[in-house]
Amino acid sequence: MPQRAYLATRHAIRDLQLPPGQTVLEREMADILGMSRTPVREALVRLEMEGWVRLIPRRGFVVAPIVADDLQQIYEVVEGLDGIACSLATKRATSAELDQLDYLVEEQEKALELGDLLLWTDLDEQFHQTIVDLAQNPRLRGIMDSQTDQLYRARLYTIKLRPKPTPSIMDHKAIVTVMRTGEPEAARMMLQSHRYRSRNEILEAIRTMPISSI
């Protein structure tokens, strides 16, 4: 029960159903999930330890703000791990599996043509997560999961404040092309460069937002 409450709450925060600064009411969450308040509180304590929520005196648990300095630290970790994942995936992925990456890029182009930035963001996440899956390293996946969820929340939060993500699609096409050539080091460097550019766009957007009072 605590694990179910944890995952449900974390995903709600990640997807901005619970936006930064919103109070998370134990009773309300328990009613939604059909359980008692005890497992919900256990889940919130765990989420606090991981930086998803904060415990504010006389207010209770609130969703943590998206802070540029924290996000930069996460990116510094994820950029390196993403590069490792891309290198491993280049060595291990089949041609058919790389076709799935091409398909996701095509769907991103369609979403962008329709102006559906939310769908584009979801497809962007699928692209990166597929590369991690193709690395075939469960330990790497486990380390990255929570951190990449934090990045997804930030991308979703800032998507309408950033330039049209056409360069990201071009990057994705180039990454898959290099992966097909079987050059893991080149693929690693290209994906890390892509993450670095995206990081700068997102951090700039967050730093121009009003400072949270939380």
C-alpha positions as CSV (number, residue, x, y, z in Angstrom):
1,M,0.0,0.0,0.0
2,P,2.7,2.6,0.8
3,Q,4.5,1.7,-2.5
4,R,1.2,2.2,-4.4
5,A,0.7,5.5,-2.7
6,Y,4.3,6.5,-3.3
7,L,4.1,5.8,-7.1
8,A,0.7,7.4,-7.5
9,T,1.8,10.6,-5.8
10,R,5.2,10.8,-7.5
11,H,3.6,10.4,-10.9
12,A,1.0,13.1,-10.1
13,I,3.8,15.4,-9.2
14,R,5.9,14.5,-12.2
15,D,3.0,15.1,-14.5
16,L,2.1,18.4,-12.8
17,Q,-1.3,17.1,-11.7
18,L,0.1,18.3,-8.4
19,P,2.0,21.5,-9.4
20,P,4.9,23.1,-7.5
21,G,3.7,24.7,-4.2
22,Q,0.4,22.8,-3.9
23,T,-0.4,21.3,-0.6
24,V,-0.8,17.5,-0.6
25,L,-3.6,16.6,1.7
26,E,-3.2,13.1,3.3
27,R,-6.9,12.6,3.7
28,E,-7.7,13.6,0.1
29,M,-5.0,11.4,-1.3
30,A,-6.2,8.5,0.8
31,D,-9.7,8.9,-0.5
32,I,-8.5,9.0,-4.1
33,L,-6.4,5.9,-3.6
34,G,-9.0,4.1,-1.5
35,M,-6.7,3.5,1.4
36,S,-6.1,4.7,5.0
37,R,-4.0,7.8,5.7
38,T,-1.1,5.7,7.2
39,P,0.4,4.4,3.9
40,V,-0.1,7.8,2.3
41,R,1.9,9.5,5.1
42,E,4.6,6.8,4.7
43,A,4.7,7.6,1.0
44,L,5.0,11.3,1.6
45,V,7.8,10.9,4.1
46,R,9.7,8.9,1.5
47,L,8.9,11.5,-1.2
48,E,10.3,14.2,1.2
49,M,13.5,12.3,1.5
50,E,13.8,12.2,-2.3
51,G,13.1,15.9,-2.7
52,W,9.7,15.7,-4.3
53,V,7.8,17.3,-1.4
54,R,8.6,19.5,1.6
55,L,7.1,19.5,5.1
56,I,6.1,23.0,6.0
57,P,5.2,23.8,9.6
58,R,1.4,24.4,10.1
59,R,0.8,23.6,6.5
60,G,1.9,20.0,6.0
61,F,3.4,18.5,2.9
62,V,3.7,20.7,-0.2
63,V,5.0,19.9,-3.6
64,A,8.6,21.1,-3.9
65,P,9.4,24.0,-6.2
66,I,11.6,23.4,-9.3
67,V,14.8,25.1,-8.3
68,A,17.4,25.9,-11.0
69,D,20.5,25.0,-8.8
70,D,19.0,21.6,-7.9
71,L,18.1,20.9,-11.5
72,Q,21.6,21.7,-12.7
73,Q,23.0,19.2,-10.3
74,I,20.6,16.6,-11.6
75,Y,21.5,17.4,-15.2
76,E,25.2,17.0,-14.4
77,V,24.5,13.5,-13.2
78,V,22.0,12.5,-15.9
79,E,24.1,13.8,-18.8
80,G,26.9,11.4,-17.9
81,L,24.6,8.5,-17.3
82,D,22.7,9.2,-20.5
83,G,25.9,9.1,-22.4
84,I,26.8,5.8,-20.9
85,A,23.4,4.4,-21.8
86,C,23.7,5.7,-25.4
87,S,27.1,4.1,-25.8
88,L,25.8,0.7,-24.5
89,A,22.7,0.9,-26.6
90,T,24.8,1.6,-29.7
91,K,26.7,-1.7,-29.1
92,R,23.6,-3.8,-28.2
93,A,20.5,-2.5,-30.1
94,T,19.3,-4.3,-33.1
95,S,18.3,-2.5,-36.3
96,A,14.6,-3.1,-35.5
97,E,15.0,-1.6,-32.1
98,L,16.6,1.5,-33.6
99,D,13.6,1.7,-36.0
100,Q,11.5,2.3,-32.8
101,L,13.6,5.4,-32.1
102,D,13.1,6.6,-35.7
103,Y,9.3,6.1,-35.2
104,L,9.3,8.2,-32.0
105,V,11.2,11.0,-33.8
106,E,8.6,10.9,-36.6
107,E,5.8,11.1,-34.1
108,Q,7.6,14.1,-32.4
109,E,7.6,15.9,-35.8
110,K,3.9,15.3,-36.2
111,A,3.1,16.5,-32.7
112,L,5.2,19.7,-33.3
113,E,3.3,20.3,-36.6
114,L,0.1,20.1,-34.6
115,G,1.4,22.4,-32.0
116,D,0.8,19.7,-29.3
117,L,3.7,20.5,-27.0
118,L,2.4,18.2,-24.2
119,L,2.5,15.2,-26.6
120,W,5.9,16.3,-27.9
121,T,7.2,16.3,-24.3
122,D,5.8,12.8,-23.7
123,L,7.4,11.5,-26.9
124,D,10.7,13.2,-26.0
125,E,10.7,11.3,-22.7
126,Q,9.9,8.0,-24.5
127,F,12.8,8.6,-26.8
128,H,15.3,9.0,-24.0
129,Q,13.8,6.2,-21.9
130,T,14.0,3.8,-24.9
131,I,17.7,4.5,-25.3
132,V,18.2,3.6,-21.6
133,D,16.1,0.4,-22.1
134,L,18.3,-0.5,-25.1
135,A,21.4,-0.3,-22.9
136,Q,20.2,-3.5,-21.2
137,N,21.5,-2.5,-17.8
138,P,18.9,-2.7,-15.0
139,R,21.2,-1.1,-12.5
140,L,21.7,1.9,-14.7
141,R,17.9,2.1,-15.2
142,G,17.4,2.0,-11.5
143,I,19.8,4.8,-10.8
144,M,18.3,7.1,-13.5
145,D,14.6,6.6,-12.8
146,S,14.0,9.2,-10.1
147,Q,16.4,11.7,-11.6
148,T,14.9,11.6,-15.1
149,D,11.4,12.0,-13.6
150,Q,12.6,15.3,-12.1
151,L,13.9,16.4,-15.5
152,Y,10.6,15.4,-17.1
153,R,8.7,17.6,-14.6
154,A,11.0,20.5,-15.4
155,R,10.6,20.0,-19.2
156,L,6.8,19.9,-18.9
157,Y,6.8,22.9,-16.6
158,T,8.8,25.1,-19.0
159,I,7.8,23.7,-22.4
160,K,5.7,26.8,-23.3
161,L,8.4,29.2,-22.1
162,R,11.2,27.8,-24.3
163,P,11.9,28.1,-28.0
164,K,10.1,25.7,-30.4
165,P,12.0,22.4,-29.9
166,T,12.9,21.9,-33.6
167,P,16.6,21.6,-32.7
168,S,15.8,18.7,-30.4
169,I,14.2,16.7,-33.2
170,M,17.3,17.4,-35.4
171,D,19.5,16.2,-32.5
172,H,17.4,13.0,-32.1
173,K,17.7,12.2,-35.8
174,A,21.5,12.7,-35.7
175,I,21.8,10.5,-32.6
176,V,20.0,7.6,-34.2
177,T,22.0,8.0,-37.4
178,V,25.3,7.7,-35.4
179,M,23.9,4.8,-33.4
180,R,23.3,2.9,-36.6
181,T,26.9,3.4,-37.7
182,G,28.0,1.5,-34.6
183,E,30.2,4.3,-33.1
184,P,29.4,4.2,-29.3
185,E,31.8,7.0,-28.4
186,A,30.4,9.4,-31.0
187,A,26.8,8.5,-30.0
188,R,27.7,9.2,-26.3
189,M,29.2,12.6,-27.1
190,M,26.2,13.6,-29.3
191,L,23.6,12.6,-26.7
192,Q,25.5,14.5,-23.9
193,S,25.7,17.6,-26.1
194,H,22.0,17.3,-26.8
195,R,21.2,17.1,-23.1
196,Y,23.6,20.0,-22.4
197,R,21.8,22.3,-24.8
198,S,18.4,21.3,-23.5
199,R,19.6,21.9,-19.9
200,N,20.6,25.5,-20.7
201,E,17.2,26.3,-22.3
202,I,15.3,24.9,-19.3
203,L,17.5,26.5,-16.7
204,E,17.2,29.9,-18.4
205,A,13.4,29.5,-18.4
206,I,13.3,28.6,-14.7
207,R,15.6,31.4,-13.7
208,T,13.4,34.0,-15.3
209,M,10.3,32.8,-13.4
210,P,9.3,34.6,-10.2
211,I,10.9,33.2,-7.1
212,S,8.7,30.8,-5.2
213,S,7.6,31.7,-1.7
214,I,7.9,28.1,-0.5
